Amino acid sequence: MIKENINHISDINRELMKQIFKEYKEGIVGYVRTAHIDDHIMNIKRQKDIILCFCKEYNIKCKKIYIEEGFSGINYERPNIKNITKSNKEKVILTTEFSRFSRDMIALDRYVDENDKIIIGITDGVIIRKNTQDWL
Protein backbone atom coordinates (compact mmCIF):
# COMPACT_ATOMS: atom_id res chain seq x y z
CA MET A 1 0.00 0.00 0.00
CA ILE A 2 2.69 2.52 0.96
CA LYS A 3 4.83 1.67 -2.06
CA GLU A 4 1.82 2.31 -4.29
CA ASN A 5 1.65 5.87 -2.98
CA ILE A 6 5.02 6.73 -4.51
CA ASN A 7 5.02 4.64 -7.70
CA HIS A 8 2.80 7.04 -9.66
CA ILE A 9 5.34 9.89 -9.76
CA SER A 10 6.09 10.91 -13.33
CA ASP A 11 9.53 10.47 -14.87
CA ILE A 12 9.88 14.25 -15.17
CA ASN A 13 9.15 14.73 -11.48
CA ARG A 14 11.54 11.88 -10.61
CA GLU A 15 14.36 13.62 -12.45
CA LEU A 16 13.55 16.96 -10.83
CA MET A 17 13.49 15.34 -7.41
CA LYS A 18 16.85 13.68 -7.97
CA GLN A 19 18.35 17.07 -8.83
CA ILE A 20 16.74 18.68 -5.80
CA PHE A 21 17.89 15.89 -3.47
CA LYS A 22 21.42 16.12 -4.78
CA GLU A 23 21.55 19.89 -4.31
CA TYR A 24 19.87 19.98 -0.89
CA LYS A 25 20.79 16.58 0.56
CA GLU A 26 21.59 18.08 3.97
CA GLY A 27 18.31 19.99 4.22
CA ILE A 28 15.55 17.40 3.79
CA VAL A 29 12.87 17.16 6.48
CA GLY A 30 9.46 15.56 6.74
CA TYR A 31 6.22 17.15 7.89
CA VAL A 32 3.20 15.31 9.30
CA ARG A 33 -0.03 16.95 10.50
CA THR A 34 -3.34 15.81 11.91
CA ALA A 35 -6.24 18.09 12.71
CA HIS A 36 -8.00 15.71 15.08
CA ILE A 37 -6.27 14.24 18.07
CA ASP A 38 -8.73 11.28 18.23
CA ASP A 39 -7.31 9.44 15.21
CA HIS A 40 -3.81 10.82 15.33
CA ILE A 41 -1.80 7.68 16.18
CA MET A 42 -2.64 5.68 13.05
CA ASN A 43 -2.77 8.77 10.86
CA ILE A 44 0.67 9.94 12.00
CA LYS A 45 2.12 6.44 11.60
CA ARG A 46 0.70 6.18 8.06
CA GLN A 47 2.13 9.56 7.06
CA LYS A 48 5.54 8.81 8.59
CA ASP A 49 5.65 5.40 6.87
CA ILE A 50 4.96 7.00 3.48
CA ILE A 51 7.73 9.58 4.02
CA LEU A 52 10.23 6.94 5.18
CA CYS A 53 9.36 4.61 2.27
CA PHE A 54 9.81 7.53 -0.13
CA CYS A 55 13.24 8.32 1.40
CA LYS A 56 14.29 4.69 1.03
CA GLU A 57 13.11 4.62 -2.60
CA TYR A 58 15.17 7.72 -3.44
CA ASN A 59 18.08 6.81 -1.15
CA ILE A 60 17.87 10.06 0.77
CA LYS A 61 18.11 10.90 4.43
CA CYS A 62 15.33 12.82 6.11
CA LYS A 63 17.02 14.77 8.91
CA LYS A 64 13.85 15.04 10.98
CA ILE A 65 10.12 14.48 10.73
CA TYR A 66 8.12 17.29 12.28
CA ILE A 67 4.76 16.29 13.73
CA GLU A 68 1.83 18.62 14.41
CA GLU A 69 -1.14 17.12 16.28
CA GLY A 70 -4.49 18.82 16.54
CA PHE A 71 -3.74 21.73 14.19
CA SER A 72 -5.76 22.96 11.25
CA GLY A 73 -4.14 23.29 7.84
CA ILE A 74 -5.81 26.65 7.27
CA ASN A 75 -3.10 28.86 8.75
CA TYR A 76 0.62 28.74 9.42
CA GLU A 77 0.43 29.50 13.15
CA ARG A 78 1.76 26.06 14.00
CA PRO A 79 4.90 25.57 16.12
CA ASN A 80 6.72 23.23 13.73
CA ILE A 81 5.88 25.28 10.64
CA LYS A 82 7.51 28.18 12.46
CA ASN A 83 10.57 26.00 13.25
CA ILE A 84 10.93 24.97 9.61
CA THR A 85 10.44 28.55 8.43
CA LYS A 86 13.15 29.87 10.77
CA SER A 87 15.70 27.31 9.60
CA ASN A 88 17.89 28.30 6.69
CA LYS A 89 19.24 24.74 6.48
CA GLU A 90 15.90 22.97 6.02
CA LYS A 91 15.05 23.57 2.36
CA VAL A 92 13.12 20.49 1.22
CA ILE A 93 9.91 19.53 3.01
CA LEU A 94 8.45 16.09 2.32
CA THR A 95 4.79 15.63 3.13
CA THR A 96 2.37 12.90 2.18
CA GLU A 97 0.11 15.38 0.40
CA PHE A 98 -0.02 19.16 0.21
CA SER A 99 -3.15 19.33 2.36
CA ARG A 100 -1.06 18.14 5.31
CA PHE A 101 0.99 21.33 4.99
CA SER A 102 -1.75 23.72 3.84
CA ARG A 103 -5.40 23.69 2.83
CA ASP A 104 -4.88 26.81 0.71
CA MET A 105 -2.79 26.28 -2.45
CA ILE A 106 -2.38 30.02 -3.04
CA ALA A 107 -1.06 30.47 0.50
CA LEU A 108 1.18 27.43 -0.01
CA ASP A 109 2.62 28.95 -3.17
CA ARG A 110 3.22 32.22 -1.33
CA TYR A 111 4.87 30.37 1.58
CA VAL A 112 7.29 28.64 -0.80
CA ASP A 113 8.22 31.91 -2.50
CA GLU A 114 8.59 33.95 0.68
CA ASN A 115 10.57 31.31 2.58
CA ASP A 116 12.70 29.80 -0.19
CA LYS A 117 11.48 26.25 0.47
CA ILE A 118 10.71 23.28 -1.74
CA ILE A 119 7.69 21.16 -0.86
CA ILE A 120 7.12 17.70 -2.26
CA GLY A 121 3.66 16.16 -1.90
CA ILE A 122 4.47 12.47 -2.20
CA THR A 123 1.02 11.10 -2.98
CA ASP A 124 0.16 14.17 -5.06
CA GLY A 125 3.15 13.49 -7.30
CA VAL A 126 3.80 17.20 -7.65
CA ILE A 127 6.62 19.45 -6.57
CA ILE A 128 6.05 23.01 -5.48
CA ARG A 129 9.18 25.09 -5.51
CA LYS A 130 10.49 28.53 -6.14
CA ASN A 131 12.11 29.24 -9.53
CA THR A 132 10.85 26.20 -11.43
CA GLN A 133 13.00 27.10 -14.42
CA ASP A 134 16.16 26.48 -12.34
CA TRP A 135 15.70 22.73 -12.80
CA LEU A 136 14.33 22.62 -16.31
N, C-alpha and C positions, 0 to 999 in steps of 0.2 A: 504493500500500500504506500509506504513512504517513498520508495524508489519511483513509483509511478508519478509522484508529485513533481519530480525533477526531470523525468525523461522527455517531456514535451517541449523543452526549451529549444528554440530554433538554432540552426547552425550559426546564423549571424550573431545571435545573442551569446552563444557559446564562445565564439571568437572574441567578442567584445569583453566578455567576462574574464577570459584568460588574460587579455591585455591589462584589464583593471587589476586583477589579482597579482599579476607580476609587478605592476607599478606600485601598488599599495599593500603589499603582502604583510607589512607590519601594522597595518591599521584596519584590520577587518574585525568587526564585532557583530554579534547577533542581537536582535531585539524581539522580545515576546511580550504580548499584552493581552490581558483579559479584562473585560468590563465587569463581569460578575464574579464575585468571590465564591459563590456556591459550586460552580463547576470548574474551578480554576486548576485543580491538580491534574486532571486528565488533559485538559486543554493546554496547559503549560507544557506537560510532557510531550504531547503530540507536536506542538510547535518546535520545541527544542530538538526532538528527534528528526524532524524534517531539516532543520538547520544543520545538525551534525551530519546527517546523511549527505546533504549537499556538499559540505566541506570535505567529506571523505571522497566523494565523487570527483571533485575538482582538486583534490590534494592540497587543500589550503588549511591554514590554522586560524581558527576564530579565537581571538585573544580573550574575549569575554562574551557572555550572553546576558544582556540586561533583561530583567523581568519586572513588569509593572502589573500589579494585581489590583483589580477594582477601579480602574481608570477608564474613562471614556476616550474614544479616539477623536473626539470633536476638537479638542484644543491641545496645545503643547505645554500646558502647565502640569507636567508630570516630572517627577524627580529624575528619572533616568534619561528622559529626553534632554533635560537640562544638562546632565552630566555628559552626554554624548556631544551636545552642542558646544559645550565649553572646551572640549578636548580638540586640540589641533592635530593630534596623532590618529584619532579614530576617524577615518575617511569613508570607509565602506560599511554600510549597515545592511546586514542580511535579515530579512523578515519573511515569514511564510507567505504573507500576501500584504499588499499595501494597506489594506484596511486595518491591519494590526498597528501600523504606524500612524495612519491618519484616515479619517473618514471623508476628508475634503481634498480631492486631487489638486485643486488650484492652490490650496494652502500647502500641500505637499511639494508641489513644484516650486513655490516661493521659498519654502524651507530649504530645499536643496540648493537653490541659487544663492540665498542669503548666507548659508552656512558652509558652502563648499563641500557638500557631502554627496556620496553616491549611494543610492538605495536600490537594492535588488529584491524584488518580490518573487520569491522562489516559485510558488505555485501559479503566479500570474505570468511568469515567463517574460517579464518585461524589466528593463533597467531604466531607472530615472536618474539622470545625472546632469551636471552642469557641463556646458560646452560639448554637446554630442559630437560635433565635427572633429574634436580632438582625436577620436578613436576611429573615425571613418577614413 
